[in-house]
Amino acid sequence: MRRDSRLSGVLHVLLHMAEQPGPSTSDTLARAMNTNPVVIRRLMAGLRDRGYVQSEKGHGGGWTIACDLSAVTLRDIYEALGRPELLAIGNRTDEPGCLVEQAVNAALGQTFDEAEMLLLRRFGEISLAMLSADFHARLSKRGGSIALETDHAA
């Protein structure tokens, strides 16, 4: 089963944007993320609607951070992305006729709900500023600087 990596990708892009002195184009962000600029624009649309980023068209335009990183949490970004599925596993059928499968669904469903609530609560405790501080601590240990399009170690 394929994992939904939009949240991770958007967080990555946002932190890179926060390090830039000016706007970042969709092309530049797409190259950094090894994806298509259209994908970047789609992802950013929900963030723009929530006021987390803004875009300028034309020469010298692009995407910029439009929020206080300490006021935006991972949960905020997750919700701006349309609340993608958090768990890659689920019940085999939603309305089973078999009583055994109904018992299995009840146990798993409750456990899945609890796991999602825990994950969302933790997302709400982590701000973009906290991610940025972690990045800066790592950068300081490495003793260097970053370039948006080229510094992506495998």
N, C-alpha and C positions, 0 to 999 in steps of 0.2 A: 504494500500500500504506500502510495506516495505521501510524503509529509507536506504540509502547508508551511512554507518558510517565509510568508509575507511579513509577519511581525518581525522576525529576525532581520530580514532585509531592510525593512523600513527603519528600524532602529539604527542599523548600520549607516544608512544614508543620512539620517537626521544628525547623527553624531559627526559625520564628516562635514555636513553642511554647517554645523555649529563652529567648526574650526576654520571655515573659509571667511576671508575678509569681505567678500562680496557674493553676488548670486552665483549659483551653480546651475549650469544648463542640464536639461534632461539627458543630452548626449554625454556630458561629462559623468553624470551620476550613473548612467547606464554602462559606460565603459568600466567604471569602478566596480560595478556589481555584476559585470559580465552578462548583461541582459539587453533588451531592446528599449530605446527611449519611450516607446509607447507604454511599456509596462511601468516605467517610472511615472509617467504622467497619470496613468490610471490609479496607481497607489497614492500619489500625492493629492489627487482630487478630493478624497475623503478627509485628508489632513487639512487641506485648504478650507473645506467647508466648515471645519471645526475651529479654524483660526490658528492652527499650529504652524502652518507655513503660508507663504504668499508667493505669487509669481508675477514676474514682469515680462512682458513681451518685447520683442525687438532686440536690436543690437545692445549688448551689455546687460540684457535681461537674464532671467532664470529664476530659480527657486531660492528662497531665503527662509530662515527660521523666523517666525512671527510670534513666538511665545517665550515666556520665562521657563527655562528648562527645569527649574525647581518646582514649578507649578503643574507640570505634566507628568503623568505616570505611565508605566507600561500598560496599565489597564485602559487609560484614556486612548492610547494609540491603538490598542487591540479593538476597542469599540469603534474608533474611527475607520478601521479596516472592515467593519461590518460583522464583527464577532465571529471570526472563522472558527471552525471546529477545533477544540483543544485536544481531544483525545482521538487517537487513530483506531481505537477499538470500540465496539458497540455490540448490541444484541443482534442475534441472527435475524429475527423478525420482530416487528413492533406489536403485532396482535396474534400471538400464537394460540392455536387451539389446544395444544398439548399442555396438560397441567404441570408436567415436569419442566417444560420450557418456560411456563409462566413463573414458576418458582425461581428458576435461574435468572430470568429477566428482572424479577423483583429485587433479588440480591445484587445483581450487577448494576441495575439502574440506580439503586440507592448509593452504591459505592462510587459509581461514575459521577453522580451529582455532588457527592461530598468532595471528591477529588477536584472537580471543576471549581467548586466554591473556594477550596483552599488555594488553588492556583490563582484564581481571580483576586482573592484577598491579597496574596503575595504580590501580584502585579500592581495592585493599588498602593503598595508600600515602597515601590522602587520608582524613583523619579528619573527623568532624563539627566538631571544634574548629577545624580549618583553614578549613572553610567559614564558620564563625562569625566567625573572625578576618578573613577577606576581607570579609564583610558589614560588620563594624564599621569597617574601613578605608574602605569605600565610604560608609558613613553619616557618618563623620567628615568626609570630603571634602565631603559635601553639607551638613553642618552642621545636621542636624536629628534628629528622632526618628521612630519609625514607629508606625503604628496598624495592627494586624493586619488589620482588615476594609477599610481604605480606602486604604492606601498600596501600590498595585500599578500602577505606571506602565506604560502600554502600550508 
